[in-house]
Structure formats: C-alpha cells, structure tokens
Amino acid sequence: MANNLIINIAGGNTATIATNDVAGAQYQVFKMAYGNTGSATMVTSSTPFPVTLSSGVTANIVNFTDPVIVVGNSAGDAVFVQGTVSIQGVSGAPLAVTGGIPRSYTKDSIAVYGYNGNSFIQATLVGSGGAAIGMSGSAIRVSVQDITVTASINPVIYIQNYGSTSAIRVEGNSGGYPVNVGVCGTVNIYDTNITNGLTAIYGEIVDLNNNLSTIGISRPTTFISGRMTATTGVTFMYGAGYTTGNGVQVKASSANTDIVYINSDGIATVGYELDPGENIFIDVININTIYVRAKSSSQIISYLAS
C-alpha cells in the first residue's frame, strides 16, 4: 500500500490523512502543538515543546565523541546552577573544562577568582567545634598544649665585654638614657679605684663627726615630751629646765578655740601666734626660756625636746 489515506468527508468531499506504510500497516503521522484551549502553537525549532522537570534529571551520555555544549538559552547565556553542586572527574582522570575549542594544559590556562574578584580564593579554617581559627598578622594563631620541654642550662653564666681586658660597660640606648639597675645580695667590688674612693669617703665622714663632736654638735641621746595648759597669764612651758641638743617642737592642739602666744621675754603679752593645730620648731639650748600665754580661756599645747 501507498502512504497516506483518503477519506470521505461531509458534502461528498475527500481529505488526505498523513500515514506511513510499514509492512502493510498504516501508521498515522502526527504533528505536535501545544497551548491552552482555543489556541495551538506548532512545535518547531524556534518554539520547542515545553518540558518541566519536577524531580531533577540524570543523563548519561555514552558513545559520544564530540564536545557537549551546554548553554542557558539559544542566545548562549550562562547556565545558572543553584544548591549543592558536586563536580568530579572520571575515575583515574582529571576534571577537564573545555570550550568550543578543546583546551590543553600545555597551552591554555583557566583562572579561578574569589568572590570579590581577587586572584586568590579566601578560605576560613575552623576547629573541630566549628569556631574559626584566628590570625595574628600573616600568621595563624595556634595553641600548644601538653608540651614538655627539657633544657639543660649551665648554672655558671659568664659576662665579658668586647676584649678580655676591657671593663664591662652598662649604658642606655644610643640616645644616652640611663639604665636602671637593681643589685641584690652580696656584691664583691674588685676595682681598686672604687674601693680606695669609698675608703677615703669613710675617713672624711669620721673626721667630720669628730669635728662636730668637738664643737658640741652631736646627735642627742634622749628627749622629753609633755602637755600643758596655757592660760591668759604668762607660764613657763617647762619650768624645771631641760638642755637640748637640737631644740624643741611646740604644737597647739587642734581642739583649741583661740591663739596661743610663744615668747621668751617673760611677759608674752604678744608673740608668735600658734593657731589651733599649728606647730613650730624652736632652736634653743634650754626650753625653760620659752613662755606661753593663751589669748583667751585655756588652751592646750604639747612639746617634744631633744
């Protein structure tokens, strides 16, 4: 039989239905179209039949030697891949990326850039707990734990200046600033200039002490102290008398309510005024030459003589 069938239609007319004769059987030939009710779009190379993949697709390409070109659309836009992507090469062979022209590592190169366009890819190292490992400058900060160091140090330390015969010199930096040095324990000085100088200073101190003793200037061996009430009348501060080596310190009580006069004329109607809480040192040989008088009422003074 020949291809195609002729059938009768209304009005005594005929129509041809496209068929294909296959071993005596007629297989009808269909032309695909798609669209909503009342419309039809013929399937062509420019209007392909739309297909929606609801659960993904797995494709195995075998016995295909030409390059497989994957584009986003007919305009050749990029293919956008979202979600988790795993890319690996064939077992035993590296992953190869090619364009329209096959690439070769001997003459071509592929650059990989970071997210901000730099020519390096940034990576963050994390520990077993997921916390990022810190950086200090250009070095990775690490924590060394459970480390034992065994070191043998000679207990005798030698300090020697440049040249075996020159002295050891300790000084500040190039700006000439001094170096603070603390010395503890017993220090042996073998420099004869230093020892001779210290001996000479000691001799001078002994001579000075002898000279001061000769002219009556010496450290006192005892002292007296006391407290008295000063009235509006003239009063000896210490009537019995006391020979001093240095002098006497006089202080008006901070609880006083008025001035206390200090004088040496036996009248003391006026004199050096001591306000409450104020004190004065008087350089006299005997304190029985000091008179006191309160400006009003009774005031307290204390003294210390040596």
Backbone bond lengths (Angstrom), bond angles and torsions (degrees), N, CA, C in turn:
res aa  C-N    CA-C-N  psi(-1)  N-CA   C-N-CA  omega(-1)  CA-C   N-CA-C  phi
1 M - - - 1.465 - - 1.522 109.52 -
2 A 1.319 113.80 156.57 1.451 119.53 178.94 1.522 109.77 -88.52
3 N 1.287 114.93 163.57 1.458 120.22 175.35 1.523 109.52 -69.53
4 N 1.361 115.13 156.94 1.461 124.17 176.15 1.522 110.51 73.16
5 L 1.352 115.20 146.58 1.447 122.90 179.26 1.526 109.28 -122.72
6 I 1.356 115.41 143.20 1.461 121.18 177.38 1.510 106.94 -106.96
7 I 1.347 116.34 127.49 1.459 121.23 -178.93 1.510 108.71 -125.40
8 N 1.368 113.70 155.52 1.454 120.14 178.47 1.526 108.89 -85.43
9 I 1.345 115.36 141.87 1.458 121.09 176.58 1.502 108.49 -125.86
10 A 1.296 118.51 177.20 1.458 123.52 -176.28 1.518 111.03 -58.10
11 G 1.344 114.86 146.98 1.460 119.51 177.78 1.507 113.29 82.98
12 G 1.342 119.51 13.62 1.448 121.89 -179.93 1.501 114.60 75.07
13 N 1.325 116.21 11.61 1.474 120.28 179.03 1.514 110.52 -91.33
14 T 1.308 115.98 168.11 1.468 122.77 178.97 1.527 109.71 -125.25
15 A 1.349 115.36 158.52 1.470 121.83 176.99 1.524 109.37 -140.26
16 T 1.310 115.89 152.06 1.464 121.17 -178.01 1.536 109.01 -105.60
17 I 1.320 116.75 126.90 1.466 123.44 176.07 1.513 107.44 -104.08
18 A 1.342 115.17 127.89 1.466 119.55 -178.51 1.511 110.06 -70.74
19 T 1.343 114.77 123.83 1.457 121.44 176.62 1.506 108.86 -137.66
20 N 1.335 113.94 170.96 1.451 119.86 177.53 1.518 108.00 -132.59
21 D 1.328 114.91 125.91 1.458 121.25 -178.71 1.506 108.61 -79.98
22 V 1.312 115.21 118.09 1.466 120.68 178.26 1.524 106.70 -128.60
23 A 1.334 116.42 105.34 1.478 123.08 177.67 1.502 111.18 53.82
24 G 1.335 116.48 43.69 1.442 121.68 176.10 1.496 114.73 84.42
25 A 1.331 118.62 -0.52 1.460 121.84 178.32 1.516 108.82 -111.32
26 Q 1.338 115.49 141.38 1.448 121.03 -179.66 1.548 109.62 -94.30
27 Y 1.333 117.12 117.16 1.455 123.48 176.17 1.522 108.09 -101.76
28 Q 1.346 115.19 120.61 1.456 118.72 -176.77 1.526 110.24 -70.39
29 V 1.316 117.13 140.78 1.464 124.26 179.20 1.534 107.92 -98.25
30 F 1.374 117.24 123.48 1.464 121.44 -178.57 1.527 109.55 -107.01
31 K 1.309 115.87 148.50 1.452 123.02 173.99 1.528 106.34 -116.05
32 M 1.371 117.54 120.54 1.465 121.77 -171.19 1.527 111.50 -82.26
33 A 1.344 114.19 146.13 1.463 122.62 174.14 1.523 107.63 -146.63
34 Y 1.320 116.53 162.00 1.459 120.26 179.32 1.512 108.68 -143.70
35 G 1.330 115.59 160.74 1.453 121.06 178.99 1.503 111.03 148.33
36 N 1.342 116.36 172.46 1.454 122.50 177.83 1.534 109.49 -75.05
37 T 1.335 117.14 175.97 1.467 122.63 178.42 1.524 109.57 -60.57
38 G 1.332 114.68 130.76 1.454 119.74 179.62 1.503 114.70 89.39
39 S 1.381 117.62 1.07 1.460 120.50 177.83 1.512 109.01 -141.50
40 A 1.329 115.74 155.16 1.463 120.57 179.05 1.507 108.85 -149.42
41 T 1.308 115.37 129.30 1.467 121.80 176.52 1.512 107.54 -113.49
42 M 1.299 115.40 120.26 1.455 119.83 -178.43 1.520 109.58 -69.09
43 V 1.316 115.80 140.58 1.462 121.15 178.36 1.516 108.36 -80.17
44 T 1.358 115.04 118.53 1.465 122.04 177.32 1.518 108.34 -134.80
45 S 1.298 116.02 -177.67 1.471 119.73 177.44 1.519 111.76 -68.01
46 S 1.343 116.48 -27.02 1.467 119.77 178.86 1.524 111.79 -90.23
47 T 1.361 117.09 -22.62 1.479 121.11 175.96 1.519 108.43 -125.44
48 P 1.341 116.87 74.16 1.465 119.64 -177.00 1.525 111.52 -68.70
49 F 1.300 114.16 161.91 1.463 120.41 -179.81 1.537 108.98 -69.96
50 P 1.342 117.28 122.61 1.476 118.95 -177.39 1.525 111.38 -71.76
51 V 1.376 113.77 137.88 1.465 120.13 179.78 1.526 108.04 -132.16
52 T 1.318 118.55 131.99 1.467 123.83 177.79 1.522 109.03 -111.89
53 L 1.347 116.20 124.75 1.463 122.11 178.10 1.521 107.55 -94.99
54 S 1.314 116.24 112.51 1.465 119.80 -175.40 1.520 113.26 -87.41
55 S 1.318 118.70 -22.02 1.479 119.80 -176.88 1.507 112.06 -134.47
56 G 1.342 118.39 27.98 1.452 120.60 177.91 1.507 112.10 82.74
57 V 1.322 115.83 172.03 1.448 120.75 -177.31 1.519 109.16 -145.24
58 T 1.288 116.34 144.07 1.459 122.64 175.24 1.521 107.63 -120.91
59 A 1.322 115.85 124.40 1.466 120.11 -177.20 1.512 109.74 -122.62
60 N 1.293 117.54 130.67 1.453 123.32 174.38 1.531 108.61 -112.46
61 I 1.307 115.83 118.85 1.462 121.17 -179.83 1.523 107.76 -102.54
62 V 1.319 117.16 117.40 1.460 121.42 -178.10 1.528 108.67 -125.78
63 N 1.326 113.19 157.82 1.474 120.45 177.44 1.531 112.26 51.38
64 F 1.373 113.68 39.99 1.468 118.96 -178.93 1.518 106.74 -128.35
65 T 1.331 115.41 112.81 1.465 119.66 -172.47 1.520 113.02 -95.33
66 D 1.322 117.27 -20.55 1.464 118.75 -179.46 1.527 110.45 -78.81
67 P 1.336 117.06 157.70 1.476 120.11 177.65 1.521 111.02 -62.38
68 V 1.345 115.58 143.82 1.460 121.97 175.56 1.522 107.56 -96.38
69 I 1.309 117.65 119.04 1.453 123.01 -177.85 1.521 108.14 -101.87
70 V 1.342 115.63 121.51 1.463 121.58 179.96 1.516 107.64 -115.76
71 V 1.338 116.62 121.49 1.468 121.15 179.05 1.512 108.73 -128.18
72 G 1.327 115.88 161.93 1.446 120.63 179.90 1.511 112.95 -72.67
73 N 1.316 117.19 -34.63 1.461 121.45 179.22 1.524 108.28 -157.72
74 S 1.329 115.31 -175.33 1.458 119.07 -177.66 1.517 112.80 -66.93
75 A 1.347 116.21 -17.78 1.465 119.57 178.35 1.527 111.71 -82.34
76 G 1.314 117.53 -5.05 1.466 120.42 178.00 1.512 114.38 84.28
77 D 1.352 117.53 19.40 1.461 119.66 179.21 1.524 110.71 -68.15
78 A 1.335 114.22 164.57 1.463 120.16 -176.50 1.519 111.42 -66.69
79 V 1.321 115.70 153.70 1.461 122.77 176.56 1.525 107.47 -91.88
80 F 1.309 118.07 122.73 1.455 122.32 179.57 1.515 109.30 -92.73
81 V 1.339 115.44 127.41 1.453 121.34 -179.20 1.511 107.42 -116.95
82 Q 1.319 118.33 125.28 1.453 123.41 -179.97 1.514 110.09 -119.61
83 G 1.351 113.44 161.92 1.462 118.72 179.93 1.521 111.31 85.93
84 T 1.320 116.43 -164.97 1.462 121.94 -179.34 1.523 109.18 -80.80
85 V 1.354 115.56 124.99 1.457 121.36 -177.10 1.519 108.49 -119.22
86 S 1.299 117.46 130.17 1.461 123.08 176.24 1.509 108.12 -119.02
87 I 1.330 116.64 121.68 1.460 121.71 -179.20 1.520 108.39 -120.31
88 Q 1.298 117.56 127.74 1.450 121.21 177.50 1.522 110.15 -146.89
89 G 1.284 114.85 153.00 1.452 119.84 179.95 1.517 111.75 -83.93
90 V 1.302 114.74 176.41 1.459 120.33 176.86 1.514 108.77 -68.01
91 S 1.327 117.08 144.16 1.455 120.94 -179.03 1.527 110.38 -53.71
92 G 1.353 114.06 124.06 1.453 119.12 178.28 1.512 113.37 87.78
93 A 1.364 118.81 -1.33 1.459 120.98 -178.84 1.526 108.85 -134.32
94 P 1.315 119.66 148.05 1.459 121.68 -179.43 1.520 111.18 -73.43
95 L 1.341 115.63 161.00 1.457 121.39 175.02 1.522 108.41 -73.70
96 A 1.328 116.43 128.32 1.467 120.44 -177.52 1.521 109.18 -116.32
97 V 1.344 116.30 137.63 1.458 122.36 175.76 1.518 107.22 -118.87
98 T 1.342 115.67 124.62 1.455 119.50 -178.39 1.518 109.91 -129.96
99 G 1.310 115.59 158.61 1.462 120.73 175.21 1.510 109.28 -108.46
100 G 1.323 114.74 -148.37 1.459 118.29 177.53 1.514 111.49 -62.93
101 I 1.350 114.79 -28.85 1.464 120.18 177.69 1.512 107.75 -110.75
102 P 1.321 120.24 127.99 1.465 121.30 179.75 1.522 111.86 -53.52
103 R 1.369 116.33 139.05 1.461 122.32 -178.86 1.516 110.35 -96.98
104 S 1.310 115.50 153.06 1.462 121.49 177.48 1.521 108.29 -134.39
105 Y 1.350 118.09 132.12 1.459 120.38 -178.51 1.530 112.59 -64.29
106 T 1.356 116.75 -16.58 1.464 119.34 179.99 1.521 112.28 -77.86
107 K 1.369 118.43 -20.91 1.464 119.58 -178.10 1.528 112.99 -132.79
108 D 1.324 117.88 -11.34 1.461 120.76 -179.07 1.524 109.70 -120.55
109 S 1.323 115.50 158.46 1.464 120.43 176.09 1.518 108.69 -143.16
110 I 1.309 114.96 151.40 1.459 121.58 177.87 1.523 107.20 -119.88
111 A 1.340 117.30 124.31 1.460 122.69 -179.34 1.519 109.91 -92.94
112 V 1.322 116.33 138.36 1.452 122.22 176.92 1.521 107.55 -115.96
113 Y 1.330 117.60 126.83 1.455 122.73 -175.95 1.520 110.42 -115.23
114 G 1.339 115.37 153.61 1.450 120.72 176.12 1.508 111.60 -75.36
115 Y 1.348 115.09 179.66 1.459 120.01 -174.33 1.530 112.53 -65.06
116 N 1.350 117.69 -26.45 1.462 119.79 -177.75 1.522 112.37 -100.69
117 G 1.315 117.72 15.13 1.457 120.68 176.26 1.511 114.80 87.33
118 N 1.334 118.51 -0.02 1.466 120.12 176.99 1.524 110.20 -71.61
119 S 1.321 114.35 158.38 1.464 119.03 -178.18 1.512 112.47 -83.25
120 F 1.326 117.40 13.28 1.459 120.02 175.66 1.527 107.83 -131.87
121 I 1.315 115.52 155.64 1.458 121.70 -178.54 1.518 108.20 -103.42
122 Q 1.326 116.24 122.30 1.448 120.35 179.52 1.513 110.58 -79.59
123 A 1.337 114.75 142.64 1.462 120.51 179.37 1.520 108.68 -135.77
124 T 1.294 116.81 145.33 1.453 122.72 178.11 1.516 109.04 -111.59
125 L 1.338 116.38 123.52 1.459 121.35 177.63 1.517 108.50 -91.10
126 V 1.311 116.27 136.18 1.456 121.35 179.02 1.516 109.51 -126.90
127 G 1.326 114.66 155.82 1.448 120.04 177.02 1.515 111.40 -84.21
128 S 1.329 115.82 -174.48 1.466 120.42 -177.34 1.520 111.92 -64.65
129 G 1.353 116.55 -24.51 1.454 119.61 178.63 1.509 114.00 -87.86
130 G 1.339 117.94 -0.22 1.455 121.11 179.22 1.513 113.95 91.86
131 A 1.351 118.65 -4.02 1.459 120.95 179.51 1.521 109.90 -80.46
132 A 1.335 115.79 141.10 1.454 120.33 -178.34 1.522 110.84 -67.16
133 I 1.331 115.65 141.47 1.465 121.50 176.07 1.517 107.41 -82.90
134 G 1.341 117.05 125.21 1.453 122.11 -173.28 1.514 113.14 -75.14
135 M 1.344 113.48 167.37 1.460 121.54 178.37 1.521 108.27 -124.61
136 S 1.314 116.96 149.06 1.451 123.65 172.71 1.517 107.49 -128.87
137 G 1.352 115.30 100.89 1.457 118.67 -172.64 1.510 109.25 69.71
138 S 1.303 117.18 -122.07 1.466 121.45 178.30 1.528 111.94 -104.77
139 A 1.343 116.89 8.32 1.458 120.56 -177.73 1.521 110.17 -109.47
140 I 1.312 116.85 149.40 1.452 122.55 176.59 1.525 108.54 -83.60
141 R 1.346 115.93 128.64 1.463 119.88 176.72 1.518 109.28 -75.18
142 V 1.302 115.83 129.37 1.458 120.62 179.22 1.519 108.90 -126.22
143 S 1.305 116.40 154.67 1.456 122.98 177.54 1.523 108.55 -113.42
144 V 1.331 115.50 119.07 1.462 121.08 -179.84 1.525 108.11 -96.82
145 Q 1.300 117.50 119.25 1.446 122.52 -177.81 1.522 110.31 -122.22
146 D 1.324 112.26 153.38 1.476 119.52 175.98 1.527 111.22 52.69
147 I 1.342 114.97 54.09 1.455 119.66 179.00 1.527 108.75 -114.98
148 T 1.286 116.24 136.89 1.461 122.36 179.15 1.526 108.96 -119.12
149 V 1.329 116.05 125.36 1.465 121.44 -179.29 1.515 107.86 -116.60
150 T 1.290 116.19 124.64 1.462 122.19 176.20 1.521 108.14 -109.83
151 A 1.336 115.91 117.95 1.461 120.64 -177.13 1.519 109.10 -130.07
152 S 1.305 116.43 136.68 1.468 122.77 177.04 1.517 108.23 -105.33
153 I 1.342 116.85 116.77 1.463 122.44 -177.71 1.515 108.49 -117.77
154 N 1.310 116.00 129.60 1.460 120.92 178.59 1.525 109.25 -64.23
155 P 1.331 119.36 123.67 1.468 120.44 -177.76 1.524 113.40 -66.85
156 V 1.318 118.16 -14.26 1.467 121.67 179.52 1.522 108.00 -101.31
157 I 1.320 115.67 120.93 1.466 121.43 179.96 1.523 108.37 -113.25
158 Y 1.313 116.35 127.81 1.455 121.67 -179.06 1.521 109.11 -102.50
159 I 1.331 115.99 135.40 1.460 122.12 174.91 1.518 107.58 -119.31
160 Q 1.308 115.94 122.38 1.459 120.12 -177.13 1.520 109.19 -140.71
161 N 1.299 116.27 131.37 1.452 120.43 177.96 1.522 109.53 -74.73
162 Y 1.307 116.36 171.67 1.459 120.57 178.51 1.529 108.91 -64.73
163 G 1.297 116.49 119.44 1.464 120.50 -175.15 1.518 109.09 92.36
164 S 1.311 117.83 124.68 1.460 121.76 -172.28 1.514 113.12 -68.17
165 T 1.325 119.08 -18.50 1.465 120.25 -176.18 1.519 112.92 -102.37
166 S 1.329 118.92 -8.88 1.467 120.13 -177.41 1.522 110.09 -86.23
167 A 1.345 115.79 156.05 1.459 121.40 -178.13 1.521 110.64 -75.69
168 I 1.333 115.40 158.52 1.458 120.92 176.64 1.526 108.41 -80.59
169 R 1.300 116.40 125.94 1.462 120.89 -176.81 1.523 108.85 -115.14
170 V 1.327 116.12 127.32 1.459 123.02 176.86 1.512 108.05 -114.70
171 E 1.339 116.81 121.01 1.458 119.82 -177.91 1.522 108.60 -144.59
172 G 1.345 114.97 171.58 1.451 120.60 179.63 1.512 111.11 -78.06
173 N 1.334 115.40 -163.72 1.455 119.14 -179.40 1.514 110.72 -75.61
174 S 1.339 115.59 -170.43 1.462 119.69 -174.68 1.519 112.29 -64.40
175 G 1.368 117.63 -18.15 1.450 120.21 178.60 1.514 113.50 -79.35
176 G 1.347 117.97 -5.31 1.446 120.63 177.02 1.515 114.14 84.75
177 Y 1.344 118.53 16.59 1.455 120.13 179.14 1.522 110.13 -74.94
178 P 1.340 117.78 144.50 1.471 119.37 -177.16 1.520 111.89 -72.18
179 V 1.325 115.20 159.54 1.458 122.69 176.80 1.525 107.86 -109.91
180 N 1.336 116.47 123.51 1.454 120.86 177.61 1.523 109.32 -79.88
181 V 1.332 116.45 122.66 1.466 121.87 -176.15 1.521 108.27 -124.64
182 G 1.318 116.95 128.80 1.450 122.05 174.76 1.523 110.36 -108.67
183 V 1.324 117.38 130.54 1.455 122.41 -177.77 1.523 108.50 -117.18
184 C 1.315 117.65 125.16 1.455 122.48 179.79 1.526 109.57 -120.06
185 G 1.323 114.70 158.70 1.452 119.04 177.68 1.518 111.87 81.49
186 T 1.301 115.63 -162.97 1.467 121.85 -178.65 1.519 109.92 -88.67
187 V 1.340 115.89 128.47 1.452 121.33 -179.27 1.524 108.77 -116.08
188 N 1.300 116.23 124.71 1.461 121.81 176.25 1.521 109.46 -97.56
189 I 1.341 116.54 126.90 1.457 122.65 -179.83 1.525 108.47 -109.02
190 Y 1.310 115.71 119.32 1.467 120.21 -178.03 1.533 112.00 -107.14
191 D 1.312 116.93 5.50 1.460 119.93 179.31 1.522 108.69 -82.83
192 T 1.327 117.71 117.16 1.473 121.40 -176.39 1.521 111.55 -65.19
193 N 1.310 118.40 -32.19 1.464 119.68 179.01 1.530 110.91 -63.68
194 I 1.341 116.02 -40.50 1.469 119.48 179.71 1.527 110.43 -69.08
195 T 1.340 117.43 -48.10 1.468 119.85 -177.95 1.524 111.30 -63.24
196 N 1.330 118.10 -41.02 1.467 120.48 178.84 1.522 110.54 -65.21
197 G 1.352 116.70 -37.60 1.457 119.77 178.73 1.522 112.07 -66.45
198 L 1.345 117.29 -42.02 1.461 120.19 177.63 1.519 111.64 -64.74
199 T 1.333 116.82 -38.53 1.470 120.69 178.26 1.521 110.44 -63.22
200 A 1.332 116.55 -40.73 1.467 120.20 -179.88 1.530 110.66 -66.89
201 I 1.333 116.99 -40.00 1.467 120.07 178.54 1.524 110.67 -63.63
202 Y 1.335 116.72 -41.89 1.458 120.64 178.42 1.534 110.70 -60.52
203 G 1.324 117.25 -41.89 1.461 120.35 178.74 1.521 111.67 -62.91
204 E 1.337 116.52 -39.99 1.457 119.75 178.78 1.523 111.00 -64.14
205 I 1.342 117.18 -38.53 1.462 120.58 179.67 1.523 110.73 -65.84
206 V 1.337 117.05 -41.66 1.476 120.67 177.95 1.518 110.69 -61.26
207 D 1.352 117.14 -45.16 1.463 120.65 179.06 1.524 110.99 -62.21
208 L 1.359 116.88 -40.05 1.460 119.99 -179.52 1.519 110.83 -65.58
209 N 1.333 117.51 -39.41 1.458 120.69 178.59 1.511 111.15 -64.94
210 N 1.346 116.63 -40.15 1.472 119.88 178.09 1.521 110.96 -64.43
211 N 1.326 116.41 -41.44 1.464 119.85 -179.92 1.529 111.31 -65.47
212 L 1.326 117.12 -40.35 1.466 119.75 178.84 1.513 111.12 -66.02
213 S 1.333 117.14 -37.00 1.461 120.45 178.08 1.516 110.91 -65.76
214 T 1.339 116.53 -35.17 1.459 121.35 -179.02 1.517 111.13 -64.79
215 I 1.319 117.55 -39.64 1.475 120.59 -177.60 1.528 111.72 -91.77
216 G 1.328 117.08 8.84 1.454 120.89 173.17 1.514 115.19 90.13
217 I 1.318 118.94 7.38 1.457 120.92 177.43 1.524 108.08 -97.85
218 S 1.290 115.63 109.42 1.464 120.43 -179.55 1.525 108.67 -147.66
219 R 1.283 115.09 165.67 1.451 119.48 179.76 1.525 109.14 -73.22
220 P 1.350 118.54 133.56 1.471 119.91 179.01 1.526 110.56 -66.41
221 T 1.338 114.56 151.59 1.468 119.89 -179.08 1.518 111.96 -101.92
222 T 1.352 117.81 -10.05 1.459 120.73 179.77 1.518 108.95 -153.98
223 F 1.322 116.70 173.75 1.459 121.75 177.02 1.512 108.69 -152.91
224 I 1.360 115.79 164.47 1.453 121.18 174.60 1.518 107.84 -127.86
225 S 1.318 115.87 156.12 1.451 121.29 176.20 1.512 108.14 -144.71
226 G 1.326 116.22 156.66 1.447 119.22 -179.40 1.508 111.96 -167.79
227 R 1.331 114.71 178.47 1.462 122.60 -177.71 1.523 107.12 -142.87
228 M 1.324 118.00 136.13 1.455 121.24 -177.05 1.517 109.40 -143.74
229 T 1.321 114.50 163.90 1.460 121.64 177.78 1.517 108.54 -104.72
230 A 1.319 116.55 123.31 1.466 121.97 176.92 1.526 108.23 -95.36
231 T 1.366 116.52 128.75 1.464 121.55 177.98 1.512 108.79 -106.93
232 T 1.344 115.21 -173.30 1.475 119.02 178.47 1.509 111.99 -74.64
233 G 1.329 117.84 -8.51 1.447 121.20 174.13 1.513 110.90 -92.71
234 V 1.353 117.06 160.77 1.459 122.27 -179.12 1.534 109.08 -72.32
235 T 1.338 116.95 133.91 1.461 122.26 -177.41 1.519 109.51 -138.67
236 F 1.420 114.66 135.38 1.452 117.88 169.96 1.528 108.71 -64.35
237 M 1.316 115.79 140.53 1.449 117.53 177.34 1.522 110.84 -74.09
238 Y 1.355 116.26 -34.45 1.462 121.01 177.63 1.517 105.90 -149.30
239 G 1.330 116.41 92.88 1.461 121.12 -170.12 1.505 114.78 -64.88
240 A 1.341 118.77 -32.65 1.464 120.86 -175.58 1.514 112.19 -71.41
241 G 1.328 117.06 -18.17 1.450 119.78 -179.06 1.510 112.26 84.11
242 Y 1.348 114.47 144.91 1.467 120.47 177.97 1.521 107.83 -154.95
243 T 1.362 116.10 123.48 1.459 120.81 -179.56 1.521 109.07 -81.88
244 T 1.311 116.07 124.46 1.465 120.70 -176.73 1.518 111.66 -100.40
245 G 1.334 115.88 161.14 1.455 121.82 172.81 1.515 111.35 -101.13
246 N 1.319 116.32 -31.54 1.465 121.55 179.54 1.515 111.90 -114.19
247 G 1.337 118.23 -52.17 1.449 122.25 -175.60 1.514 109.04 153.11
248 V 1.334 116.05 -160.23 1.446 120.63 -175.69 1.533 109.08 -135.95
249 Q 1.325 115.51 140.55 1.461 123.10 175.90 1.524 107.32 -103.39
250 V 1.353 116.41 124.07 1.463 122.13 -178.26 1.521 107.62 -115.36
251 K 1.351 116.67 135.11 1.460 121.12 -177.92 1.517 109.65 -136.40
252 A 1.337 116.20 131.12 1.459 121.74 173.20 1.520 109.36 -83.80
253 S 1.333 116.30 138.06 1.454 120.29 -178.17 1.530 110.18 -63.23
254 S 1.332 115.45 141.38 1.458 119.46 178.49 1.521 112.01 -68.79
255 A 1.354 116.71 -13.63 1.465 120.12 178.85 1.525 112.22 -88.75
256 N 1.341 117.86 -1.91 1.466 120.92 178.95 1.516 111.05 -60.79
257 T 1.340 114.07 155.37 1.471 119.51 -179.96 1.516 112.02 -110.44
258 D 1.350 117.87 -4.42 1.467 119.54 -179.27 1.524 109.57 -154.21
259 I 1.338 116.00 -178.77 1.471 123.85 -175.69 1.523 109.63 -77.07
260 V 1.367 116.19 148.38 1.458 123.85 170.06 1.524 107.16 -115.78
261 Y 1.366 116.53 128.42 1.460 121.53 -179.96 1.532 109.82 -90.96
262 I 1.371 117.12 138.99 1.467 123.74 176.05 1.522 106.77 -116.90
263 N 1.357 117.10 128.90 1.456 120.68 -178.27 1.516 108.31 -152.16
264 S 1.345 117.48 172.86 1.468 121.64 179.14 1.523 111.71 -131.74
265 D 1.359 117.88 13.48 1.470 119.31 -176.73 1.515 113.05 -96.14
266 G 1.321 118.74 2.16 1.453 121.49 179.95 1.508 112.91 80.14
267 I 1.295 118.60 -3.20 1.472 121.88 179.70 1.521 109.68 -110.86
268 A 1.325 114.99 -51.58 1.465 121.88 173.82 1.516 112.75 55.84
269 T 1.332 116.45 34.24 1.469 118.22 173.86 1.526 110.31 -68.76
270 V 1.309 115.40 -29.72 1.460 121.95 170.48 1.521 106.93 -134.05
271 G 1.274 117.64 175.74 1.455 120.52 178.75 1.523 110.36 162.42
272 Y 1.327 115.16 -162.67 1.468 119.99 179.26 1.526 108.71 -73.07
273 E 1.315 115.54 127.09 1.454 120.39 -175.03 1.531 110.59 -89.68
274 L 1.337 114.80 129.85 1.462 121.00 173.53 1.526 108.07 -111.12
275 D 1.342 115.68 111.77 1.458 119.47 174.41 1.520 109.82 -71.33
276 P 1.324 119.17 163.50 1.463 121.05 176.65 1.534 111.51 -55.30
277 G 1.335 115.86 127.51 1.454 121.87 -179.79 1.521 113.86 86.56
278 E 1.334 119.60 -6.45 1.465 122.15 -177.12 1.521 109.28 -86.09
279 N 1.360 118.33 155.18 1.466 121.97 178.48 1.516 109.45 -139.95
280 I 1.365 115.36 161.94 1.464 121.93 179.90 1.509 108.24 -147.96
281 F 1.362 116.69 145.44 1.468 121.79 174.22 1.524 107.92 -102.04
282 I 1.356 115.93 128.63 1.477 121.48 -178.63 1.516 107.79 -115.17
283 D 1.334 115.94 121.72 1.471 121.94 -178.38 1.529 108.96 -90.05
284 V 1.344 116.82 89.50 1.474 122.48 178.84 1.525 108.42 -131.21
285 I 1.327 114.85 160.32 1.463 119.58 179.13 1.520 110.93 -83.03
286 N 1.337 117.08 -40.23 1.459 120.66 -179.07 1.517 108.81 -128.32
287 I 1.330 116.45 131.79 1.462 119.05 -173.70 1.525 112.76 -82.78
288 N 1.353 118.15 -3.30 1.464 117.79 177.23 1.521 112.21 -76.80
289 T 1.327 116.79 4.05 1.468 120.23 174.73 1.522 111.56 -93.01
290 I 1.323 117.99 2.77 1.455 121.84 -176.65 1.532 109.20 -102.71
291 Y 1.344 115.72 129.35 1.464 122.36 178.26 1.530 108.56 -115.20
292 V 1.321 115.13 149.56 1.457 120.31 179.12 1.516 109.38 -132.97
293 R 1.363 116.38 151.80 1.457 121.01 175.71 1.520 107.69 -153.84
294 A 1.318 116.04 137.13 1.462 120.70 176.70 1.509 109.68 -84.03
295 K 1.316 116.83 142.37 1.454 120.39 178.66 1.520 110.57 -68.85
296 S 1.318 116.58 -34.19 1.457 120.88 177.46 1.516 108.46 -155.20
297 S 1.328 115.41 151.34 1.458 122.30 175.76 1.531 109.97 57.12
298 S 1.313 117.91 -149.39 1.465 123.28 178.25 1.529 108.74 -117.99
299 Q 1.338 115.49 132.27 1.461 121.42 -178.68 1.525 108.70 -124.97
300 I 1.321 116.88 152.94 1.460 122.66 -175.78 1.532 108.59 -104.33
301 I 1.344 116.68 136.78 1.460 122.49 170.75 1.529 107.61 -130.94
302 S 1.348 115.33 155.72 1.457 121.90 174.34 1.519 108.05 -130.25
303 Y 1.337 115.95 156.72 1.460 119.91 -176.84 1.526 109.90 -141.45
304 L 1.335 114.34 158.06 1.461 123.01 176.88 1.514 107.23 -143.68
305 A 1.375 116.43 114.32 1.466 121.90 -176.74 1.518 109.38 -117.68
306 S 1.342 116.34 141.29 1.468 120.22 177.36 1.512 109.00 -145.35
